[in-house]
Amino acid sequence: MKKVAVLQSSYIPWKGYFDIVNSVDEFILYDDAQYTRRDWRNRNKIITPQGVQWLTIPVVQYDFKQKIKDTYVVNAQWQAKHWRSLQQNYKKATCFNLYEEIFLELYTATSYEKLSAVNYAFIQKISELLQCKTRLSWSMDYPLAEGKSERLLKLVQAVGGTEYLSGPAAKAYLDESLFAAAGITVHWMDYNNYPPYPQQGQQPFEHGVSILDLLFNEGPNAINYMKSFHHQALSL
């Protein structure tokens, strides 16, 4: 039995994204998908004393149909800007110092050329911090089929998957009968009923922010506010 998920890469994703990653054996970054503006591909939210704030990576969109994997970052200036924002807004958070050096290196050690490389670097490192053992791979590593459902099915089959875990938004288009005919069971991620955690005075509580907010506030206890980790020990 092998469970697989296929999702576009996102910038410093929220906790639900990592619950999907941790719930499968292989997580395929579907960066052959079309890049979409004002989406999670190149931005996410953090908490500040003034409320929710977006951190956005400036990218070059030369073609409406361009793929995520072909999307370039404008320059490296965003890296210092984002790191400054995180320092300023989370330096007093209980567990910020546990992760400061790790994320300082991610934001300063490398000058990223493409958006996919940025997203992969952060997803991989955060997965390590959560002690997630899931294999990460790219859709570009495998043959692709035509059609939304057909393409997802082909990717799952390419890695020997017997179960497919999908985000709930795909219910609008996913043809489950194709998966059933191929002997693959479809499961749906449930994002409801996440418990709140102390969030530096933010009212009302905001679930839809980067997982960095949870890590900086709760540190090793972060997994107790997620769904897939079963209160396993988190060590750095």
GIQUI-V685207 format. One line per field, one symbol per residue. psi: psi as a letter, one per 20 degrees, with the letter a starting at -180 (. if undefined). Layout:
psi: ???
This chain:
psi: pppqqoqqqqpmrrhhghhggiirhpopomjirpppqlaigjqrqrprhjbpppoppproniphjqqgijpqqgajhhghgghgggghijhiqgjghhighghgghihhpopgqghhgggggggghgghjkpjppprqhiiqqqrqpghhggghgghhjkqiqppqqhhihhipnhhggghjkpppqppojqkpqrrpllipprpohlrqihggghhiciihiijrhiikkqppq.
